[in-house]
Amino acid sequence: MPFDTKLIDDLVRVATGAFGAVAGVREEARTRLREQFEHILSRLDVVTREEFEIVRALAQRAREEQELLAARVAALEAAVKPAGKPAAKPAASKRAAPATVARPARKAKAAADSAPAPKGRRARAKAAD
């Protein structure tokens, strides 16, 4: 029995068209899902990557400053309390140490308060409150 090549060619053409239609449906579904996710995310209060990187850099800088201040406080405490020797005036040294230690903390707090706020939806929303 001879093969009918025209029938096989027609079947191949139908199968190719079906695969093309399935691929088109897949792309359409992908596009619709992407649009839905973008719509949902735009309604949520999420930060952008840029805002996240800005806040991350601010946190890293604050951590570095805190470590420097901790080292400075340790050095000041070591200077106030010499190793092995009692202080001549314990009451006076106690009063002097907190005042010396409090100044850097105030400066650090003032620096943190004066840090620029990230620009974006959250900053505008908090300013509106």
C-alpha positions in Angstrom: 0.0 0.0 0.0 1.6 3.3 -1.1 1.8 6.2 1.3 -0.2 9.3 0.5 2.3 12.1 1.0 -0.4 14.8 0.6 -2.2 13.4 3.6 1.0 13.4 5.7 1.8 16.9 4.6 -1.7 18.1 5.6 -1.4 16.4 9.0 2.0 18.1 9.6 0.6 21.5 8.6 -2.3 21.0 11.0 0.0 20.0 13.9 2.3 22.9 13.2 -0.7 25.3 13.3 -1.9 23.8 16.5 1.5 24.2 18.1 1.7 27.8 17.0 -1.8 28.4 18.4 -0.7 26.9 21.8 2.4 29.0 21.8 0.3 32.1 21.1 -2.1 31.2 24.0 0.9 30.7 26.3 2.3 34.1 25.5 -1.1 35.7 25.9 -1.5 34.1 29.3 1.9 35.2 30.4 1.2 38.8 29.3 -2.1 38.8 31.2 -0.5 37.4 34.4 2.3 39.9 34.2 -0.3 42.8 33.9 -2.3 41.4 36.8 0.8 41.2 39.0 1.9 44.7 38.1 -1.6 46.0 38.9 -1.7 44.2 42.3 1.8 45.4 43.2 1.0 48.9 42.2 -1.9 48.9 44.7 0.3 47.5 47.6 2.7 49.7 49.6 5.9 48.0 48.6 9.3 49.8 48.2 11.2 50.0 44.9 14.6 48.5 44.6 16.1 52.0 44.5 14.4 52.9 47.8 15.6 49.6 49.4 19.2 50.3 48.3 19.1 53.8 49.8 17.8 52.6 53.1 20.3 49.7 53.1 23.2 52.2 52.6 21.8 54.4 55.4 21.6 51.4 57.7 25.1 50.3 56.9 26.5 53.8 57.5 24.6 54.0 60.8 26.1 50.6 61.8 29.6 51.8 61.0 29.1 55.0 63.0 27.7 53.0 65.9 30.8 50.7 65.9 33.1 53.8 65.9 31.2 55.4 68.7 31.3 52.1 70.7 35.1 52.0 70.3 35.4 55.6 71.3 33.2 55.0 74.4 35.4 52.0 75.3 38.5 54.2 74.9 37.0 56.9 77.1 36.0 54.5 79.7 39.5 53.0 79.7 40.9 56.5 80.1 38.6 57.3 83.0 39.3 54.0 84.9 43.1 53.3 84.7 43.8 49.6 85.1 44.8 48.5 88.6 44.6 52.0 90.1 41.6 53.4 92.0 40.4 56.8 90.9 41.3 59.7 93.2 37.8 61.2 93.1 35.3 58.5 92.2 32.3 60.9 92.4 33.8 63.4 90.1 34.9 60.8 87.5 31.4 59.3 87.5 29.9 62.7 86.7 32.5 63.5 84.0 32.1 60.1 82.2 28.4 60.3 81.3 28.7 63.9 80.1 31.6 62.9 77.8 29.8 59.8 76.6 26.5 61.6 76.1 27.9 64.1 73.6 28.7 61.6 70.8 25.3 60.0 71.3 23.6 63.3 70.8 25.7 64.0 67.7 24.9 60.5 66.4 21.1 61.0 67.0 21.2 64.5 65.4 23.0 63.0 62.4 20.4 60.2 62.2 17.6 62.8 62.4 19.1 65.0 59.7 19.7 62.1 57.3 17.8 62.6 54.1 14.6 60.5 53.8 14.3 58.2 50.8 12.2 59.6 48.0 9.2 57.6 47.0 5.7 56.6 47.9 6.4 55.8 51.6 8.1 59.2 52.2 5.2 61.0 50.5 2.7 59.0 52.5 4.4 59.7 55.8 4.7 63.4 55.0 1.0 63.5 54.3 0.2 62.0 57.7 
